[in-house]
Amino acid sequence: MQLEERESIESRLDGDLTPTERKRAVAKLAKLAHINGCSLVLVDEASMLDLTNANALLRFMPDGARLVLVGDEAQLPPVGFGLIYHRLVSDDTITARLTVIHRQTEATGIPLVAAAVRDGVMPDLSQYCGPLDGVSFLEHDGPDLQSTIQKVWKQIRGVDNVAPLIVTATNKGDAGVDSLNALLHGIWRHGNSLEEMKGHFGQWFSAGEPVVCLKNDYSKGLFNGLLGKVTRIEPDEGTLLAQFEGYDEPHLLGDMDLLDLQLAYAISCHRGQGSQAPVVIVPIYQSHMLDPSWLYTAITRAEQKVVLIGSRKVMADALAQPKAADRRMVGFTWK
């Protein structure tokens, strides 16, 4: 039955499908994928590949099948156990290195700053003086970091008409994901006199707000970390429409779907590891999460501009720490 369904989807892909229909068909096909000895398996964002998923994948790859891992070892290691990708790329005989940066231009200054951070060096950052392209720093070495973040967020949005993505280190706390999302939801809702709809776990949604998926859903073609925007809410029905990146049409999400949907004014660095945004705000405050790999990952989410807000000393101390991957003890070796 699975083979028949796979063949049916493959035949549909040869037909005239809209881009959205094609992506959903491909997502369903991926769920039914059959790996044989002629298969080439590509794993993107492979720095996030943990031991459990690598083991599951390799178990389904017969002799002759090939595996290509694509990623950046300077980014954060996987959340789960293991450190496979970081070990493999140290072998130049099996590694090809891409040297052209496509996400940012050299003119933005982001690649230069990212390279310094990658090497654990404190970059020379200009003082933030408004929403200009590039990387700047706004010193805030005291309480109420949230107010400064809010001020910069509103200033950039007013000038660029683009809501900055906040990449932060923790879920809780003054500058954490939960409090920043709640704060900016209130500002957006009241500033536009919008109705709101209750989700789960304290989440509220209004039309026009950024959201992020928290889980893979192959039936809908939605994946963990995928960013989108609410286009309409239906509080009486407990549903909303969300337009996700890469799709031409919005997704209708009902009650159970909302368990895996979260506001995305602010996201954690791990959640945003495969994402990007024109403008990124990075709060810099004391947290065990901060190290060169965390800062590098956060800064490189931006396409045009980055504003770091907080303590330069905290950032310098974080850059002096070993990278997260170097602190991890694993038994995997590659010779």
C-alpha positions in Angstrom: 0.0 0.0 0.0 2.8 2.4 0.8 4.5 1.7 -2.5 1.3 2.4 -4.4 0.8 5.7 -2.5 4.4 6.7 -3.2 3.9 5.9 -7.0 0.7 7.9 -7.0 2.4 11.0 -5.5 5.3 10.7 -7.9 2.9 10.6 -10.8 1.2 13.8 -9.5 4.6 15.5 -9.3 4.8 15.1 -13.1 1.5 17.0 -13.5 0.6 20.7 -13.2 0.7 21.5 -9.5 0.8 24.9 -7.8 4.1 25.5 -5.8 2.2 24.9 -2.5 0.6 21.6 -3.8 4.1 20.5 -5.0 5.7 21.2 -1.6 3.1 19.3 0.3 3.4 16.4 -2.1 7.2 16.4 -1.7 6.8 16.5 2.1 4.4 13.5 2.0 6.7 11.7 -0.4 9.6 12.3 2.0 7.6 10.5 4.7 7.2 7.5 2.4 10.7 7.7 1.0 12.5 4.5 0.2 16.3 4.5 0.4 18.0 2.0 -1.9 21.5 1.3 -2.9 21.4 4.0 -5.6 20.1 6.8 -3.3 21.9 10.0 -2.4 20.7 11.3 0.9 21.3 15.0 1.7 21.1 16.3 5.2 20.9 20.1 5.5 21.8 21.9 8.8 23.8 18.8 9.6 25.5 20.5 12.6 22.2 19.9 14.4 22.3 16.1 13.6 22.4 14.2 16.9 23.3 10.6 17.6 19.8 9.3 17.7 18.8 10.7 14.4 22.1 9.8 12.7 21.7 6.2 13.9 18.1 6.0 12.7 19.1 7.4 9.3 22.1 5.1 8.8 20.1 2.0 9.7 17.9 2.7 6.7 20.8 3.2 4.3 21.8 0.0 2.5 25.2 -0.7 1.0 25.8 1.6 -2.0 23.7 4.5 -0.7 25.6 7.8 -0.2 25.3 10.4 2.4 26.1 14.1 2.1 26.1 16.3 5.2 25.7 20.1 4.6 26.3 22.5 7.5 28.5 24.9 9.5 30.6 23.4 12.3 30.9 26.9 13.9 27.2 26.9 14.7 25.7 25.3 17.8 26.0 21.6 18.2 22.9 19.4 18.4 20.6 19.6 21.3 20.6 15.9 21.7 23.6 13.6 22.4 26.4 13.2 20.0 28.8 15.3 17.8 29.0 13.5 14.5 29.1 16.3 11.9 31.7 18.4 13.9 34.0 15.3 14.0 33.6 14.4 10.3 34.4 17.9 8.9 37.8 17.9 10.6 38.9 15.3 7.9 39.8 17.4 4.8 39.9 14.2 2.7 36.1 13.9 2.8 35.2 17.6 3.3 34.5 20.3 0.7 34.4 23.8 2.1 32.2 26.6 0.6 33.9 30.0 0.7 31.2 32.2 -0.9 28.7 33.8 1.5 25.3 34.2 0.0 23.1 35.3 3.0 24.9 38.7 3.5 27.0 40.9 1.3 30.5 42.1 2.4 29.1 45.6 2.5 26.9 44.8 5.5 30.0 44.1 7.6 28.2 41.0 9.0 30.6 38.4 7.5 33.6 40.2 8.9 32.1 40.4 12.4 30.9 36.8 12.2 34.4 35.6 11.2 35.9 37.4 14.3 33.3 35.9 16.6 33.8 32.5 15.0 37.5 32.7 16.1 36.6 33.9 19.6 37.8 37.5 19.0 35.9 40.5 20.2 35.0 42.5 17.0 35.3 46.3 16.8 31.6 47.2 16.8 30.2 50.7 16.2 27.8 52.3 18.6 24.2 51.9 17.7 22.8 55.2 16.5 19.8 54.2 14.5 18.6 51.5 12.1 21.5 51.5 9.6 22.8 48.4 7.8 25.6 46.5 9.4 26.4 45.3 13.0 26.2 47.7 15.9 26.2 47.5 19.7 24.0 49.4 22.2 25.5 49.3 25.7 23.0 48.4 28.4 24.7 47.2 31.6 21.9 47.2 34.1 18.3 46.2 34.9 15.3 46.5 32.6 17.1 45.3 29.4 13.6 44.6 28.1 12.7 48.3 27.8 15.8 49.0 25.7 15.1 46.0 23.4 11.5 47.3 23.0 12.7 50.8 22.1 15.1 49.6 19.4 12.6 47.1 18.1 9.9 49.8 17.6 12.5 52.2 16.1 13.7 49.7 13.5 10.2 48.6 12.7 9.1 52.3 12.2 11.9 53.0 9.8 12.2 49.7 7.9 8.6 48.6 8.2 10.1 45.2 9.0 9.7 43.6 12.4 13.2 42.6 13.6 13.7 39.0 14.7 15.0 38.8 18.3 17.3 35.9 18.9 17.8 35.4 22.6 19.5 33.0 25.0 16.7 31.9 27.3 13.0 31.2 27.4 12.5 32.8 30.8 13.6 36.1 32.3 13.4 39.8 31.4 14.9 39.3 27.9 13.7 35.8 27.4 11.5 34.4 24.6 8.3 34.2 26.7 8.3 37.7 28.2 9.4 39.5 25.0 6.7 37.7 22.9 4.1 38.6 25.5 5.3 42.3 25.6 5.4 42.7 21.8 2.1 40.9 21.3 0.5 43.5 23.6 2.1 46.4 21.7 1.0 45.0 18.3 -2.5 44.2 19.4 -3.3 47.5 21.2 -1.5 49.6 18.6 -3.6 48.2 15.8 -6.8 47.6 17.8 -6.8 43.9 16.9 -8.8 41.0 18.3 -6.9 38.2 19.8 -7.3 34.4 20.1 -6.1 32.2 22.9 -3.8 29.3 22.0 -2.1 26.9 24.4 0.5 27.4 27.2 -0.3 31.1 27.6 -0.1 31.9 23.9 -2.3 34.6 22.3 -2.4 35.3 18.6 -3.6 38.3 16.5 -3.6 38.9 12.8 -0.2 40.1 11.4 1.9 38.5 14.1 5.0 36.4 13.4 4.9 32.7 14.5 7.1 29.7 14.4 6.5 26.0 14.2 7.7 23.9 17.1 7.4 20.4 15.6 7.6 18.6 12.2 4.2 17.9 10.7 4.7 16.0 7.4 1.0 15.9 6.6 1.0 19.7 6.4 4.5 20.2 5.1 5.4 22.2 8.3 8.7 21.8 10.1 10.3 22.7 13.4 11.7 26.3 13.2 9.7 27.3 10.1 8.7 31.0 10.4 5.4 32.5 9.3 2.8 35.1 9.9 -0.8 35.0 11.1 -3.1 36.3 8.4 -6.5 35.7 10.1 -7.9 34.4 13.3 -11.3 32.8 14.0 -11.7 32.8 17.8 -15.2 31.3 17.7 -13.9 28.3 15.7 -10.6 28.1 17.5 -8.7 28.3 14.2 -6.3 30.6 12.5 -4.6 31.0 9.1 -0.9 31.3 8.9 1.3 32.1 5.9 4.6 30.3 6.2 7.8 31.0 4.3 8.0 29.2 1.0 4.3 28.7 0.6 1.9 30.5 -1.7 -1.2 29.8 0.3 -1.8 30.0 4.1 -2.2 26.9 6.3 -5.4 26.5 8.4 -4.4 25.5 11.9 -6.9 24.2 14.4 -7.0 23.4 18.1 -4.4 20.6 18.3 -2.1 22.4 15.7 -1.8 25.3 18.0 0.0 23.2 20.6 3.0 23.4 18.2 2.7 27.1 17.3 4.4 29.9 19.1 4.8 33.7 18.7 8.1 34.5 17.0 8.9 38.1 17.8 11.6 36.4 19.9 13.0 32.9 19.4 15.8 31.0 20.9 19.0 30.6 19.0 18.5 26.8 18.7 15.0 27.4 17.3 16.3 29.8 14.7 19.4 27.8 13.6 18.0 27.1 10.2 16.2 30.5 9.7 17.1 34.0 8.6 15.7 37.5 8.7 16.6 40.9 7.3 17.1 42.4 10.8 18.1 40.6 13.9 18.3 41.9 17.5 20.6 39.9 19.9 20.2 40.6 23.6 23.6 40.1 25.4 23.1 39.2 29.1 24.6 36.7 31.5 23.7 33.2 30.5 25.6 29.9 30.4 24.4 29.6 26.8 26.6 32.4 25.6 29.8 31.3 23.9 31.5 31.9 20.5 29.2 29.3 18.7 26.0 30.8 20.2 27.0 34.4 19.2 28.1 33.3 15.8 24.9 31.4 15.1 22.7 34.4 16.4 24.6 37.0 14.3 24.6 35.0 11.1 20.7 34.8 11.1 20.7 38.4 9.8 20.7 39.3 6.1 21.3 43.1 6.4 21.7 44.3 10.0 22.4 43.2 13.5 21.9 45.1 16.7 23.5 43.6 19.8 22.0 45.1 23.0 23.5 44.6 26.5 26.9 44.3 28.1 30.2 44.4 26.0 31.9 42.7 29.0 29.5 39.8 29.0 30.0 39.4 25.2 33.8 39.5 25.7 33.7 37.0 28.5 31.5 34.7 26.3 34.0 34.9 23.4 36.7 33.8 25.8 34.8 30.6 26.5 35.5 27.3 24.6 32.9 26.6 21.9 30.0 24.4 23.0 31.2 21.6 20.6 34.7 21.7 22.2 33.2 21.2 25.6 31.2 18.2 24.7 32.6 14.7 25.6 31.8 12.1 23.0 33.1 8.7 22.1 32.8 9.1 18.3 36.1 9.3 16.5 36.9 9.4 12.7 40.1 8.2 11.3 
